[in-house]
Amino acid sequence: MTERRLEPGRLVVASHNKGKLKEINELLEPFGFDVVSAGDLGLPEPVEDGETFEANAEIKALAAAKASGLPALADDSGFCVNALMGDPGVYSARWAGPGKDFSVAMQKVEDKLQALGATDRGCYFVAVLCVAWPDGHTQFYRGEVHGDAVWPPRGLEGFGYDPMFLPEGFDRTFGEMDQASKQRLADGTALSHRAKAFDLFKSECL
């Protein structure tokens, strides 16, 4: 299928997550888009019943594009722990419960690792961006960042599982990094999973 380019103009970010919205808005800001969120448009959150990050990103992007008549960008991301066979994965948000309390989710990860007696603390974040057009065309961009799950969690920055994620080669968790440090290294190289996915999106779609 032919890859399309997005022209500057109005773009719906298909998310109701304030942390994700802030990151995506900052990434898109230099490219001349008039960004509006699905929440700003009063669009309902679709049921995310896909079994992969790609499937869930597509569900959100297509729902927003078709409801708004505008191109839409959606992100689906999650925290994957090697010793837990990739869990919580696509269910990362659900582990935080109805109150979306990620201290509960992080404790659940740690409890499961302790119950297994796991010595492998390896884990990674995944982000998949899907851009969709109202006619149903979709394109995908995936980024990953690997590291270790630390306990107790460290830092008050970021969101989600950031305080327990120590990226490879660093002595600070994502929860101890400000937004700019989390996204990119000093030389501009992408660090976070979302920044890596965005770099692919930028090079192929913008």
URHU-V404069 format. One record per residue. RES is the residue in one small letter. OMEGA is omega as a letter, one per 20 degrees, with the letter a starting at -180 (NA if undefined). Layout:
res: {RES:RES}
omega: {OMEGA:OMEGA}
This chain:
res: {m:t:e:r:r:l:e:p:g:r:l:v:v:a:s:h:n:k:g:k:l:k:e:i:n:e:l:l:e:p:f:g:f:d:v:v:s:a:g:d:l:g:l:p:e:p:v:e:d:g:e:t:f:e:a:n:a:e:i:k:a:l:a:a:a:k:a:s:g:l:p:a:l:a:d:d:s:g:f:c:v:n:a:l:m:g:d:p:g:v:y:s:a:r:w:a:g:p:g:k:d:f:s:v:a:m:q:k:v:e:d:k:l:q:a:l:g:a:t:d:r:g:c:y:f:v:a:v:l:c:v:a:w:p:d:g:h:t:q:f:y:r:g:e:v:h:g:d:a:v:w:p:p:r:g:l:e:g:f:g:y:d:p:m:f:l:p:e:g:f:d:r:t:f:g:e:m:d:q:a:s:k:q:r:l:a:d:g:t:a:l:s:h:r:a:k:a:f:d:l:f:k:s:e:c:l}
omega: {a:r:r:r:r:r:r:a:a:a:r:r:a:r:r:a:a:r:r:a:a:a:a:r:r:r:a:a:a:a:r:r:r:a:r:a:r:r:r:a:a:a:r:r:r:r:a:a:r:a:r:r:a:a:a:r:a:r:a:a:a:r:a:a:a:a:a:a:a:r:a:r:r:r:r:a:r:a:a:a:a:a:r:r:r:r:i:r:a:r:a:a:a:r:r:r:a:r:a:r:a:r:r:a:r:r:r:r:a:r:a:r:r:a:r:a:a:r:r:r:a:a:r:r:r:r:r:r:r:r:a:r:a:r:r:r:r:r:a:r:a:r:r:r:a:a:a:r:a:r:j:r:a:r:a:r:r:a:r:a:a:a:r:a:r:a:a:r:a:r:r:r:r:r:r:a:r:a:a:a:a:a:a:r:a:a:r:r:r:r:a:r:a:r:r:r:a:r:r:r:a:a:a:a:a:NA}
